[in-house]
Amino acid sequence: MKTKRDWEKIIRRMELLLRLKSFPVAFKLLEDEKELEQIPYMRRMPHKVTLCQLISLVRNFDWTVGATMKDLMSETCGSILGFCDIPEVNKDGTFRSIVWVQKKEDGKRYEESIPRIPRGKYKAVALAPLVYNPFDPDIVLIYANPAQMMLLINALQFENYEVMHFYCVGESSCADAIARCYLEHKPSLTIPCYGERRYAHAQDDELVMGIPEDMMEKALRGLEALYRRGVRYPISYAGAELNVSDAFPEAYKNVKEVIRSIRGDGSDNRLVVGVTGGIATGKSTVSEMLKELGSPLIDFDEIARKIVEPGKPAWKQIVDYFGKDVLMEDGTLNRKKLSDIVFSDLEKRKMLESFTHPRIYEEFIRQINEIVKKDPDAIIQVAVPLLIELNHQYRFHKIIVVYTSKETQIKRLMKRDGITRAQAENILKAQLPIEEKIGYADFVINNEGSIEETRRQVIEVWKKLKQIQEEMKRSKQQKA
């Protein structure tokens, strides 16, 4: 069955990042029972089952299964999916009061609180391991432990943050993971109920989350972004009884000082703007246009070259660690050779960064202070090719991303560097996709068209930056 997304690629990567123990479950409601026959490897149980048993057969047995109301053990399961109404014995609270609550009145409130898909539309349900691209699901069910779920929540919140509200009705909590997710079109986390543990193998440490299918790629992007920032599963322990200050990321420990050193302490009106993009998107073109409008430029590539000139402290550390084999005949660094070494060795790359990054930032701050000393109202542009990859966006007031399509990047790379299409594509694969960088931008300049069109966008952004600076000035005056 043809699907609109390559679910195998998405799920395999998610399984790797979260180290899931069971298959993510594709869950789809069908208007016609005959649609079950069109799904490959479909199994129908020879006896009546609960909904949670079907889920377990998929995520633990690797089966593709389907059911209609006549296959389900009770109206409790069927009513959650909108296949039927619940009987009067449920509605008046009697059913729940047999075991789960003290009084019939409590049982009635219990039943009324359970989210249910409206009756009449659907006649069947199909479930399958999503990794096999069985069909495009309505929602995806993921079972994981609390640490994995916390990471998944963080991933879903990474873009367009919002607080997540989760529910648990108690017994029949599958209604929270399935019906609530379906009805509200939001991720829904809950605690598997007694029945799911008793009859469907849910483990003591497992939680379940229903995710709308169109949010799965967002979840994966969030997991990838967190992974690049060092937030990974399993989560390493710093030690509850120890002083953990040294285990915090460097940015957490001195973030206020870092931001103040770049953005200023409020005594001037500087506006520091990060300019980034992908390779061959035209960042230099945009920077030149901003310079013409009056924005002084600080170029990280230029700083990076400057701090490793022969005899400089970073140059000495690099030579001491990597040896003289990384030098050219004139004593300058053989950048290609050094790049080849660190590209395939994470530890050596970290060492190289420990030599260069502190000095890059020192020079960066020095140049900012020099500019502001001459012009307290400067709008300073800082060209940082790997601004997003290195998680430096918090250092700037605003971020500009220069954009072109992937195809344009490939063509420009081929022309600029005299390389083949395959080589250009490999270079792009090693970088964060430009579409993902856009999500971090305050302003996007599309450099796909003519130079005049790019210039028009740059002028519009410049006007907006001027307005932002004026608003900052007024805010200071009001507080004074």
KOLVO-612331 format. One record per residue (C-alpha): residue in one letter; z, x, y. Coordinates in pm, whole numbers, padded with zeros to 5 digits, always signed. Layout:
# KOLVO-612331
AZXY
...
# end
This chain:
# KOLVO-612331
M+00000+00000+00000
K-00108+00147+00334
T+00175+00204+00581
K+00161+00262+00955
R+00392+00565+00935
D+00412+00860+00698
W+00751+00760+00566
E+00764+01045+00314
K+00753+01305+00591
I+01018+01124+00797
I+01254+01059+00506
R+01225+01403+00344
R+01317+01568+00674
M+01605+01326+00730
E+01734+01384+00375
L+01730+01756+00441
L+01911+01734+00774
L+02176+01488+00652
R+02188+01601+00287
L+02195+01244+00166
K+02306+01170-00190
S+02099+00853-00236
F+01758+00728-00130
P+01719+00551+00207
V+01623+00193+00119
A+01320+00013+00259
F+01419-00352+00306
K+01154-00617+00372
L+01169-00996+00385
L+00861-01183+00262
E+00732-01528+00353
D+00555-01573+00018
E+00690-01480-00324
K+00338-01377-00430
E+00359-01079-00192
L+00598-00917-00441
E+00308-00883-00687
Q+00117-00663-00441
I+00389-00396-00425
P+00340-00103-00668
Y+00601-00045-00940
M+00775-00374-00863
R+01052-00473-01107
R+01208-00817-01141
M+01548-00834-01306
P+01569-01049-01623
H+01908-01187-01516
K+02072-01307-01197
V+02196-01036-00964
T+02380-00983-00638
L+02202-00846-00332
C+02416-00532-00338
Q+02313-00466-00699
L+01949-00464-00592
I+02028-00213-00318
S+02206+00010-00569
L+01911-00001-00811
V+01689+00131-00533
R+01908+00401-00383
N+02058+00531-00708
F+01811+00436-00984
D+01495+00511-00782
W+01355+00162-00859
T+01143-00077-00657
V+01283-00427-00692
G+01231-00778-00559
A+01400-01115-00574
T+01383-01477-00468
M+01664-01730-00442
K+01642-01813-00812
D+01709-01446-00896
L+02026-01424-00687
M+02367-01498-00833
S+02494-01718-00551
E+02417-01891-00225
T+02637-01632-00052
C+02366-01369-00100
G+02078-01610-00045
S+02216-01758+00276
I+02248-01414+00436
L+01873-01364+00387
G+01787-01715+00507
F+01677-01834+00163
C+01923-02125+00153
D+02222-02293+00314
I+02578-02232+00197
P+02747-02515+00004
E+03012-02738+00158
V+03284-02558-00036
N+03199-02250+00173
K+03164-02436+00503
D+03507-02598+00488
G+03675-02265+00407
T+03773-02338+00048
F+03563-02061-00108
R+03703-01777+00104
S+04060-01907+00076
I+04053-01863-00303
V+04090-01486-00264
W+04026-01344+00080
V+04225-01539+00338
Q+04552-01731+00361
K+04430-02076+00467
K+04117-02288+00457
E+04103-02275+00837
D+04081-01896+00813
G+03813-01932+00546
K+03608-02157+00771
R+03628-01910+01060
Y+03540-01633+00816
E+03225-01811+00699
E+03120-01896+01053
S+03151-01531+01157
I+02904-01402+00899
P+02563-01329+01055
R+02275-01493+00867
I+01899-01484+00905
P+01774-01836+00999
R+01662-02049+00707
G+01309-02153+00627
K+01089-01855+00704
Y+01145-01618+00412
K+01120-01679+00039
A+01157-01330-00112
V+01292-00982-00049
A+01149-00644-00151
L+01346-00319-00168
A+01220+00030-00251
P+01288+00400-00188
L+01124+00445+00151
V+01025+00804+00075
Y+00738+00679-00147
N+00567+00484+00135
P+00599+00155-00059
F+00553-00070+00247
D+00657-00087+00611
P+01015-00222+00602
D+01192-00452+00845
I+01501-00234+00832
V+01613+00082+00654
L+01951+00104+00479
I+02118+00445+00469
Y+02437+00521+00275
A+02637+00827+00377
N+02986+00959+00432
P+03164+00931+00771
A+03065+01282+00884
Q+02699+01218+00807
M+02716+00878+00979
M+02872+01029+01290
L+02581+01272+01309
L+02333+00986+01260
I+02503+00790+01540
N+02480+01096+01767
A+02112+01126+01679
L+02040+00762+01765
Q+02228+00800+02094
F+02047+01121+02191
E+01762+00939+02368
N+01848+00651+02603
Y+02221+00668+02533
E+02419+00350+02480
V+02756+00275+02325
M+02720+00141+01971
H+02923-00162+01865
F+02976-00201+01493
Y+03127-00484+01291
C+03275-00559+00953
V+03326-00921+00848
G+03516-00798+00541
E+03385-00921+00209
S+03006-00987+00231
S+02977-00697+00474
C+02613-00658+00364
A+02556-00928+00627
D+02655-00674+00894
A+02424-00400+00770
I+02130-00632+00700
A+02141-00962+00889
R+02306-00827+01203
C+02062-00535+01221
Y+01769-00771+01165
L+01885-01028+01423
E+01995-00790+01700
H+01731-00522+01636
K+01994-00251+01675
P+02145-00003+01431
S+02437-00164+01250
L+02705+00038+01073
T+02962-00119+00845
I+03202-00049+00558
P+03074-00157+00215
C+03294-00439+00088
Y+03497-00475-00231
G+03212-00650-00411
E+02963-00376-00331
R+03204-00117-00466
R+03302-00327-00770
Y+02953-00437-00875
A+02708-00198-00707
H+02856+00153-00729
A+02930+00210-00357
Q+03158+00514-00349
D+03496+00549-00178
D+03361+00773+00098
E+03042+00576+00170
L+02947+00378+00478
V+02619+00193+00523
M+02394+00162+00827
G+02097-00066+00878
I+01837+00080+01115
P+01535-00112+01253
E+01225+00058+01115
D+01086+00141+01458
M+01401+00344+01539
M+01371+00579+01242
E+01153+00830+01425
K+01397+00823+01716
A+01681+00896+01471
L+01489+01189+01325
R+01407+01330+01669
G+01776+01311+01756
L+01877+01489+01435
E+01621+01762+01502
A+01741+01805+01861
L+02106+01826+01753
Y+02015+02075+01482
R+01855+02301+01741
R+02181+02284+01938
G+02385+02388+01635
V+02518+02040+01546
R+02449+02022+01174
Y+02573+01882+00844
P+02789+01993+00675
I+03010+02045+00978
S+03184+02383+00974
Y+03559+02390+01031
A+03716+02574+01323
G+04072+02524+01194
A+04304+02249+01313
E+04602+02483+01343
L+04421+02753+01543
N+04329+02812+01904
V+03971+02682+01886
S+03860+02786+02234
D+03647+03068+02088
A+03472+02821+01857
F+03345+02607+02145
P+02987+02665+02259
E+02969+02901+02556
A+02829+02626+02777
Y+03137+02409+02708
K+03379+02681+02811
N+03232+02764+03149
V+02995+02478+03222
K+03148+02407+03565
E+03119+02769+03669
V+02761+02793+03539
I+02653+02479+03724
R+02832+02583+04044
S+02672+02928+04040
I+02325+02771+04022
R+02354+02436+04198
G+02600+02560+04457
D+02947+02452+04568
G+02824+02200+04824
S+02829+02437+05122
D+02448+02434+05139
N+02174+02182+05061
R+01988+02367+04787
L+01796+02165+04528
V+01722+02361+04209
V+01434+02223+04005
G+01336+02339+03657
V+00962+02349+03587
T+00853+02357+03224
G+00593+02225+02982
G+00401+02339+02678
I+00179+02639+02633
A-00154+02601+02818
T-00047+02283+02999
G-00089+02446+03342
K+00266+02524+03450
S+00148+02813+03669
T-00101+02589+03846
V+00172+02340+03934
S+00409+02618+04044
E+00147+02759+04282
M+00099+02414+04435
L+00474+02377+04485
K+00484+02723+04648
E+00213+02612+04891
L+00432+02314+04984
G+00725+02546+05059
S+00914+02579+04731
P+01019+02939+04652
L+00960+03032+04288
I+01191+03202+04039
D+00994+03292+03726
F+01196+03347+03405
D+00906+03531+03239
E+00895+03774+03530
I+01274+03822+03514
A+01256+03874+03137
R+01001+04154+03188
K+01199+04309+03470
I+01533+04336+03289
V+01381+04530+02994
E+01202+04795+03199
P+01263+05152+03070
G+01612+05275+03148
K+01757+04929+03221
P+02078+04834+03027
A+01901+04569+02815
W+01624+04819+02731
K+01882+05072+02614
Q+02057+04817+02390
I+01727+04707+02237
V+01623+05063+02160
D+01967+05148+02018
Y+01954+04845+01785
F+01586+04824+01688
G+01492+05191+01719
K+01218+05370+01908
D+00953+05210+01686
V+00955+04910+01923
L+00839+05128+02216
M+00490+05202+02345
E+00386+05560+02426
D+00487+05514+02791
G+00839+05398+02692
T+00784+05029+02763
L+00864+04772+02496
N+00599+04686+02241
R+00648+04313+02289
K+00424+04208+02003
K+00599+04434+01753
L+00941+04319+01870
S+00830+03957+01855
D+00704+04000+01498
I+01040+04145+01395
V+01259+03869+01539
F+01023+03582+01454
S+01115+03598+01085
D+01475+03720+01118
L+01722+03481+01284
E+02005+03738+01305
K+01786+03994+01478
R+01660+03730+01718
K+02019+03643+01808
M+02092+04008+01872
L+01789+04041+02097
E+01897+03733+02292
S+02249+03873+02329
F+02097+04179+02499
T+01859+03991+02729
H+01993+03644+02810
P+02308+03745+03005
R+02102+03977+03227
I+01830+03717+03277
Y+02092+03472+03405
E+02253+03737+03627
E+01918+03810+03790
F+01841+03437+03809
I+02164+03368+04001
R+02107+03672+04224
Q+01764+03543+04323
I+01899+03193+04390
N+02169+03332+04620
E+01914+03546+04801
I+01688+03246+04864
V+01972+03019+04978
K+02105+03287+05212
K+01771+03279+05395
D+01721+02901+05369
P+02022+02676+05289
D+01782+02379+05260
A+01553+02541+05002
I+01405+02337+04719
I+01388+02613+04459
Q+01155+02583+04163
V+01247+02775+03848
A+00969+02825+03591
V+01126+02832+03244
P+00875+02795+02956
L+01150+02735+02695
L+01382+02536+02921
I+01420+02247+02673
E+01425+02462+02359
L+01709+02672+02502
N+01899+02362+02619
H+01909+02474+02985
Q+01836+02137+03146
Y+02198+02091+03258
R+02158+02391+03490
F+01914+02210+03721
H+01930+01918+03960
K+01595+01787+03835
I+01339+01872+03566
I+00959+01867+03604
V+00750+01868+03285
V+00383+01960+03313
Y+00190+01761+03054
T-00147+01766+02882
S-00246+01618+02548
K-00221+01831+02235
E-00601+01839+02210
T-00630+01975+02565
Q-00367+02239+02487
I-00567+02349+02183
K-00895+02373+02375
R-00737+02565+02663
L-00562+02805+02425
M-00886+02873+02237
K-01069+02944+02562
R-00790+03146+02726
D-00699+03368+02432
G-01032+03376+02249
I-00879+03242+01927
T-00986+02990+01663
R-00878+02629+01652
A-00659+02697+01346
Q-00480+02980+01529
A-00422+02759+01833
E-00283+02480+01615
N-00044+02725+01445
I+00085+02840+01784
L+00155+02479+01884
K+00331+02407+01555
A+00588+02676+01637
Q+00680+02502+01964
L+00858+02183+02056
P+00589+01911+02095
I+00508+01835+02457
E+00561+01462+02389
E+00923+01537+02303
K+00973+01744+02619
I+00868+01446+02830
G+01188+01269+02723
Y+01391+01525+02922
A+01184+01501+03240
D+01283+01352+03573
F+00919+01394+03678
V+00606+01431+03467
I+00290+01583+03614
N-00017+01503+03406
N-00245+01805+03431
E-00513+01652+03211
G-00757+01570+03491
S-00904+01737+03796
I-00724+01989+04016
E-00727+01732+04297
E-00553+01475+04076
T-00287+01730+03978
R-00234+01822+04342
R-00190+01455+04437
Q+00088+01420+04175
V+00256+01743+04289
I+00262+01619+04650
E+00417+01288+04536
V+00687+01473+04341
W+00752+01699+04641
K+00807+01394+04864
K+01053+01252+04613
L+01239+01583+04592
K+01268+01582+04971
Q+01409+01229+04958
I+01662+01331+04691
Q+01772+01623+04907
E+01816+01396+05210
E+02025+01154+05003
M+02244+01447+04892
K+02295+01545+05257
R+02391+01191+05360
S+02633+01164+05068
K+02806+01487+05179
Q+02829+01367+05537
Q+02987+01039+05429
K+03249+01222+05221
A+03327+01468+05500
# end
